[in-house]
Amino acid sequence: MPAVLINGLSLRDTVQRPFDYFAIAFRPTDTPNIYERVLFCNYPTRDRTILPASDRIEFKQAPGAEDLELPSATLLDCHYRLAEIFNASDIDETIHQHLRRLENLKDTAGDELRADGGTDIGEIFKVALWERIP
């Protein structure tokens, strides 16, 4: 079965990373494909100045991608609601810490296990599966 690209969203790196970490979200409006940009306190201050002045953002297909659907308003609304909860409860910092630990482990381990047996598999599993470990 061929891979199918659905619910794609391309953001510049200075927005994608904060989006992944729930520091920015897009709240759907009553107008299709128009969203209200919501910034949370952990959105990098230095990057706020390069954002568009308006908080109303219209999502459009990129040239050459007109046949692809725009991101799901339902999923973006879900992301927005999770961001609200995470930021209000401060659980976002716990999530960020675990994601940073996992990224650091991936960076140090590379794409393969060390030949000398020095790769800490237990730590990789512990960090990657932290929510399943009591």
Sequence and secondary structure as in RCSB ss.txt:
>XXXX:A:sequence
MPAVLINGLSLRDTVQRPFDYFAIAFRPTDTPNIYERVLFCNYPTRDRTILPASDRIEFKQAPGAEDLELPSATL
LDCHYRLAEIFNASDIDETIHQHLRRLENLKDTAGDELRADGGTDIGEIFKVALWERIP
>XXXX:A:secstr
      S     HHHHHHHHTTSEEEEE SSTTEEEEEE TTS HHHHTTS S SEEE    TT TTS    HHH
HHHHHHHHHHHHHHTHHHHHHHHHHHHHHHHHHHTTS  TTS   HHHHHHHHTGGG  
